[in-house]
Amino acid sequence: MRIRLFYVHGDGVDLYRVNNTLVERQDILPGARMRSVVEGLFYRNVLVISKQLLHYRREKYPPTSAKNLSGIIANDVADLFPMISVPDFHYRLFETHRSFNLVDIWAWPSKLLRDHAQALRCNYVIPEDALFISAEPEVTLYNQASFDHAVAHDAKGFVGSRTFIHPLRQTDIDLFLHGLGSFRHDVKRINSYLQQATPYPPSLGRINKTNLRSFKTTSQHSIVNMPMLYRLATYIVCGYAAWAYFTIKQIDLSIASMEDKIKKVNKQVTFLANLKSKDETGKLAEELQKKLGQAPTPVEALDVLAGALLDGTYVNQCNITYGSIDAALTSTDPAGAIKALNASKSVQNVQLKGEPQKDAQHLYKFRLSIGIRGPESAASSGAVSPAGVDTTPANTTPAPVIATDKEMPKVSPDINKSSNPGVIFKGTRVF
């Protein structure tokens, strides 16, 4: 246990450092008080009030609790020590009896605490007599200033003391021992420091045998400034509470903002879902794509047209649209051409547009609207009878009689019209 002892006597304050059983005196420099605050973190600061400044009495008190006894002594201390204007005190229960208790009371001027204990931030204040303790009953003699002191002590601590004017005589010692009563018969040893110089007061060598807990000072003299500590703790708690409040507030705002964003997104998703369910464009596009996939390609439509036309029938102009051909034809036999087209499995329907016009070469020019089946439709309709043909012109004018006395153009028998549709075209306009 590392202790710093401030030994207060009539001439000032002496500083001692105690490390286990080693006691060393230190010089007190002008900055010692400031250092005492810093070093107090590593040492126990103990203020020892020398016997020179102490006043002592042993009094009887009724049996009571320690708390009540302390209050009773606090009320009586001014009357017990009238020589001290404002006394501080320490007491110790010496003996306990059925009807009373014997209490040792030490008093000193409270000015010592204001001048030294508080300034030096001492944790403990001990009267010097309370430091005397030994394993066996003993008496210690030592000198201080112009006085000689005799102190009796045992394993429990202080037993009694007396101060004599220097020099101490043998009769004084005998008188002191006689005043100890029965204790004088138990004394095993007398320790005398009267004829030898000591590096420190004899009482200080027993500091490690003393229980310092009972000498703990109030918070105002402690190394820790309790009021300041309480204020600091209050500030920390208030600051933490404020930080927690604003943090929680910020979290709440973030949650509210996130909830608003989620609501907006949900509204947009709901709107898009409703819009998709109401929007017919997608359905129409799907149906159109399906129909386009079923419709024949222009090459397939031309192949159907080339395979279905009779010999001597030519295409002057054609316009291929979705699943149909609008063609301007030249033929010597329009009726036969229409029947041939209608007989084809790949032709869905044939409609004559307008009246056939006969030219100077006895060839008929006419227009047909031809519906072409898709590949799947053509295959599925193989067993179905050919659809009827509407050969009635769009207007009500009766169709002219088609002449048959003219020679029709012939196509070379070695040409396959289905594989080479170009043989049926006379004109150059193809749409």
C-alpha positions in Angstrom: 0.0 0.0 0.0 1.5 3.3 -1.1 0.7 6.2 1.3 1.6 9.8 1.5 1.7 11.1 5.1 1.3 14.8 5.9 2.4 15.1 9.5 1.1 18.3 11.0 2.9 19.7 14.1 3.4 23.0 15.7 6.0 24.2 13.3 4.3 23.2 10.0 3.8 20.1 7.8 6.3 17.3 7.1 5.7 15.0 4.1 6.6 11.3 4.3 6.1 8.6 1.7 5.3 5.1 2.9 5.9 2.0 0.6 5.0 -1.1 2.6 7.3 -0.8 5.7 9.6 1.8 4.2 9.0 5.4 5.4 10.9 8.2 3.7 10.8 11.9 4.4 10.3 14.2 1.4 10.8 17.9 1.0 7.7 20.0 0.4 8.3 22.3 -2.5 6.2 25.4 -3.4 4.3 23.3 -6.0 3.6 20.4 -3.6 -0.1 21.1 -3.3 -0.5 20.9 -7.0 1.5 17.7 -7.1 -0.6 16.3 -4.3 -3.7 16.4 -6.6 -1.8 14.5 -9.4 0.0 12.1 -7.1 -3.2 11.5 -5.2 -4.2 9.3 -8.1 -1.5 6.8 -7.1 -1.2 7.4 -3.4 -3.5 7.5 -0.4 -3.1 10.9 1.2 -3.2 10.8 5.0 -3.1 13.7 7.3 -1.7 12.9 10.7 -2.3 15.4 13.5 0.6 15.2 16.0 0.1 14.7 19.7 1.3 18.3 20.2 -1.9 19.6 18.6 -4.3 17.0 20.0 -6.6 17.2 23.0 -7.8 13.9 24.5 -10.5 12.7 26.9 -12.0 9.3 27.8 -15.7 9.6 28.6 -18.6 7.4 29.6 -21.7 7.1 27.4 -24.8 5.0 27.5 -24.9 1.9 25.3 -26.3 2.9 21.9 -25.7 2.5 18.2 -22.6 4.0 16.5 -24.7 6.5 14.6 -26.4 7.8 17.8 -23.1 7.8 19.6 -21.5 10.0 16.9 -24.4 12.5 17.2 -24.2 12.6 21.0 -20.4 13.3 20.9 -20.9 15.9 18.2 -23.2 17.8 20.5 -20.9 17.4 23.5 -17.5 18.1 21.9 -17.6 21.8 22.3 -18.3 21.4 26.0 -15.7 18.7 26.4 -13.0 20.8 24.8 -13.7 24.4 25.6 -10.2 25.4 24.8 -10.9 24.9 21.1 -13.2 27.4 19.5 -14.4 25.2 16.6 -13.3 21.6 17.2 -13.2 18.6 14.9 -13.0 15.2 16.5 -12.4 11.5 16.2 -13.7 8.9 18.6 -13.1 5.2 19.3 -15.1 2.8 21.5 -12.6 1.7 24.1 -14.6 -0.6 26.4 -18.2 -1.9 26.4 -20.1 -2.6 29.6 -23.7 -3.4 30.3 -24.6 0.0 31.6 -22.1 2.2 29.9 -19.4 2.5 27.2 -16.0 4.0 27.5 -15.2 6.2 24.5 -11.8 7.8 23.6 -12.2 11.2 22.0 -9.6 13.3 20.3 -10.2 16.8 19.3 -8.3 19.5 17.3 -9.0 22.8 15.7 -11.1 22.5 12.5 -8.8 25.1 11.0 -6.3 22.3 10.5 -8.7 20.7 8.0 -9.3 23.9 6.1 -5.6 24.8 6.0 -4.2 21.4 5.2 -6.6 18.5 4.7 -8.7 20.3 2.1 -5.8 22.0 0.4 -3.7 18.8 0.2 -6.7 16.7 -0.8 -6.2 14.2 2.0 -8.4 11.2 2.1 -7.9 10.4 5.7 -7.3 12.4 8.9 -5.8 10.5 11.9 -4.9 11.6 15.4 -1.3 10.4 16.1 -2.4 8.4 19.2 -4.6 6.2 17.0 -1.5 5.0 15.1 0.0 3.2 18.1 -0.7 -0.5 17.8 1.4 -3.5 18.6 1.0 -7.3 18.8 1.7 -7.3 22.6 1.0 -4.7 25.4 3.8 -2.1 25.1 4.7 1.4 26.1 6.4 3.8 23.7 8.4 6.8 24.9 9.3 9.6 22.5 10.2 13.3 22.4 8.5 16.1 20.5 9.6 19.7 20.8 10.1 20.3 24.6 7.8 17.5 25.7 8.2 13.8 26.3 5.3 11.5 25.6 4.4 8.1 27.0 1.8 6.0 25.0 0.5 2.6 26.0 -0.9 0.4 23.3 -1.7 -3.3 22.5 -3.2 -5.3 19.6 -6.4 -3.3 19.7 -4.6 0.0 19.5 -4.4 3.0 21.9 -4.7 2.3 25.6 -3.6 5.5 27.3 -1.0 8.3 27.2 0.5 11.1 29.2 2.7 14.1 28.3 5.7 15.2 30.5 7.9 18.2 30.5 11.4 17.3 29.2 13.3 15.6 30.6 11.3 12.5 31.5 12.3 10.9 34.8 11.8 7.3 36.1 9.3 8.5 38.6 7.2 9.9 35.7 7.3 6.5 34.0 6.2 4.7 37.2 3.4 7.3 37.7 2.2 6.7 34.1 2.3 2.9 34.5 0.4 3.1 37.8 -2.3 5.1 36.1 -2.9 2.3 33.6 -4.4 0.1 36.2 -4.3 -3.6 35.6 -2.8 -3.0 32.1 0.6 -2.3 33.8 0.9 -6.0 34.7 0.5 -7.0 31.0 3.2 -4.6 29.6 5.8 -6.7 28.0 8.1 -4.0 26.6 8.9 -0.3 26.8 10.1 1.3 23.6 12.2 4.4 24.3 13.2 6.9 21.5 14.2 9.6 24.0 18.0 9.2 23.6 18.2 8.6 19.9 17.2 10.6 16.8 14.7 9.0 14.5 14.2 9.8 10.8 10.4 10.0 11.4 8.0 10.0 14.3 7.7 6.5 15.9 4.0 6.4 15.3 4.3 6.6 11.5 6.1 3.2 11.3 2.8 1.6 12.3 0.7 3.1 9.6 0.4 -0.2 7.6 -1.0 -1.9 10.7 -3.8 0.7 11.0 -7.2 0.2 9.4 -7.7 3.5 7.6 -11.4 3.0 6.8 -12.6 4.5 10.1 -10.5 7.6 9.4 -12.0 8.3 6.0 -12.8 12.0 5.7 -15.9 13.7 4.2 -15.9 14.1 0.4 -14.8 17.8 0.6 -11.3 16.7 1.7 -11.0 13.7 -0.6 -8.9 13.6 -3.7 -12.2 13.3 -5.6 -14.2 16.4 -5.5 -17.6 14.8 -5.1 -19.8 17.9 -5.8 -17.8 18.4 -9.0 -18.1 14.6 -9.7 -21.9 14.8 -9.2 -22.2 17.8 -11.5 -20.1 16.1 -14.1 -22.2 12.9 -13.9 -25.3 15.0 -14.2 -23.9 16.8 -17.3 -23.0 13.4 -18.8 -26.4 11.9 -18.1 -28.2 15.0 -19.5 -25.9 15.1 -22.6 -26.5 11.4 -23.2 -30.3 11.9 -22.7 -30.3 14.8 -25.2 -28.2 12.7 -27.7 -30.5 9.7 -27.3 -33.5 12.0 -27.8 -32.3 13.6 -31.0 -31.0 10.2 -32.3 -34.4 8.6 -31.7 -36.1 11.6 -33.2 -33.9 11.4 -36.3 -34.6 7.6 -36.6 -38.4 8.4 -36.3 -38.0 11.0 -39.1 -36.1 8.5 -41.2 -38.7 5.8 -40.6 -41.5 8.3 -41.5 -39.7 9.3 -44.7 -39.1 5.7 -45.7 -42.8 4.9 -45.0 -43.8 7.8 -47.3 -41.5 6.6 -50.0 -42.9 3.0 -49.7 -46.5 4.4 -49.9 -45.6 6.3 -53.1 -43.9 3.2 -54.6 -46.9 1.1 -53.7 -49.2 3.7 -55.3 -47.1 3.6 -58.5 -47.1 -0.2 -58.6 -50.9 -0.3 -58.1 -51.4 2.4 -60.7 -49.2 0.4 -63.2 -51.0 -2.8 -62.4 -54.4 -1.2 -63.0 -53.1 0.5 -66.1 -51.9 -2.8 -67.4 -55.2 -4.5 -66.7 -57.1 -1.7 -68.5 -54.7 -1.2 -71.4 -55.9 -3.1 -74.5 -52.9 -2.1 -76.6 -50.8 -5.0 -75.3 -53.6 -7.4 -76.0 -54.1 -6.0 -79.5 -50.4 -6.2 -80.1 -50.3 -9.8 -79.0 -53.3 -10.7 -81.2 -51.7 -8.8 -84.2 -48.5 -10.6 -83.7 -50.3 -13.9 -83.6 -52.2 -13.1 -86.8 -49.0 -11.9 -88.5 -47.4 -15.1 -87.6 -50.2 -17.0 -89.2 -50.3 -14.9 -92.4 -48.4 -16.0 -95.5 -45.3 -14.2 -96.6 -45.2 -12.2 -99.9 -43.2 -15.0 -101.5 -45.7 -17.6 -100.4 -48.6 -15.5 -101.7 -46.9 -15.1 -105.1 -46.2 -18.8 -105.2 -49.9 -19.5 -104.5 -51.0 -17.0 -107.2 -48.5 -18.5 -109.8 -49.7 -22.0 -109.1 -53.4 -21.2 -109.3 -53.6 -19.1 -112.5 -54.5 -20.7 -115.8 -52.2 -20.5 -118.9 -52.7 -17.3 -120.7 -53.5 -15.3 -117.6 -51.0 -12.7 -116.6 -50.5 -10.3 -113.7 -50.1 -6.7 -114.8 -50.0 -5.2 -111.3 -50.4 -6.6 -107.7 -50.5 -5.2 -104.2 -49.8 -7.8 -101.5 -51.2 -7.0 -98.1 -51.8 -9.0 -94.9 -53.2 -12.3 -96.2 -54.5 -10.9 -99.5 -53.5 -9.9 -103.0 -55.1 -7.1 -104.9 -54.1 -7.9 -108.5 -54.7 -6.4 -112.0 -54.9 -9.4 -114.5 -55.0 -9.9 -118.2 -56.6 -13.1 -119.5 -58.5 -14.4 -122.4 -60.9 -16.3 -120.0 -61.5 -14.2 -116.8 -64.2 -16.7 -115.6 -61.8 -19.6 -116.0 -59.1 -17.7 -114.1 -61.4 -17.0 -111.3 -62.6 -20.6 -111.1 -59.0 -21.8 -111.1 -58.0 -19.5 -108.3 -61.1 -20.5 -106.3 -60.2 -24.1 -106.8 -56.8 -23.7 -105.1 -56.5 -25.0 -101.5 -54.4 -22.0 -100.6 -56.9 -19.5 -101.8 -59.5 -18.5 -99.2 -61.7 -16.3 -101.4 -61.8 -14.5 -104.7 -63.7 -11.3 -105.5 -64.0 -9.5 -108.8 -63.6 -5.8 -108.6 -65.3 -3.9 -111.4 -66.1 -5.2 -114.9 -63.5 -6.9 -117.2 -62.4 -4.6 -120.0 -61.7 -6.0 -123.5 -58.9 -4.5 -125.5 -58.1 -4.4 -129.2 -56.3 -7.8 -128.9 -59.4 -9.4 -127.5 -57.8 -9.8 -124.1 -59.7 -9.0 -120.9 -58.3 -6.8 -118.2 -59.8 -7.1 -114.8 -59.0 -6.8 -111.1 -59.3 -9.4 -108.4 -59.1 -9.3 -104.6 -57.6 -12.7 -103.6 -57.6 -14.0 -100.0 -54.6 -16.2 -99.3 -54.6 -18.8 -96.5 -51.6 -19.2 -94.2 -49.6 -22.4 -94.2 -51.5 -23.9 -91.2 -54.9 -22.8 -92.5 -54.2 -24.3 -95.9 -53.2 -27.6 -94.4 -56.2 -27.8 -92.1 -58.7 -27.0 -94.9 -57.5 -29.7 -97.3 -60.7 -31.8 -96.7 -63.0 -28.8 -96.9 -64.9 -28.1 -100.1 -63.8 -25.0 -102.0 -65.3 -21.8 -100.9 -67.8 -20.1 -103.2 -66.7 -17.3 -105.4 -68.3 -14.0 -105.8 -68.0 -13.2 -109.6 -70.5 -10.4 -109.5 -68.8 -7.1 -110.2 -68.9 -4.4 -107.5 -71.4 -2.4 -109.6 -74.6 -3.7 -111.1 -73.6 -3.5 -114.8 -73.7 -7.0 -116.3 -70.4 -8.5 -117.2 -69.7 -8.5 -120.9 -69.5 -11.7 -122.8 -66.0 -13.0 -123.0 -64.9 -13.8 -126.6 -63.5 -17.2 -127.3 -62.6 -16.9 -131.0 -59.2 -15.4 -130.4 -56.1 -17.4 -129.9 -54.8 -17.4 -126.3 -51.1 -17.0 -125.6 -49.4 -20.2 -124.9 -46.8 -20.9 -122.2 -44.0 -23.3 -122.9 -44.8 -26.6 -121.3 -41.4 -26.9 -119.7 -41.9 -23.9 -117.4 -43.2 -24.6 -113.9 -45.3 -21.5 -112.9 -45.3 -22.4 -109.3 -41.5 -22.5 -109.1 -41.0 -19.5 -111.4 -43.8 -16.9 -110.8 -42.2 -14.5 -113.2 -43.9 -16.1 -116.2 -47.3 -14.7 -115.1 -46.2 -11.0 -115.0 -46.6 -8.7 -117.9 -46.4 -5.4 -116.2 -43.7 -3.9 -114.1 -45.6 -2.5 -111.2 -45.5 -4.8 -108.2 -46.6 -3.6 -104.7 
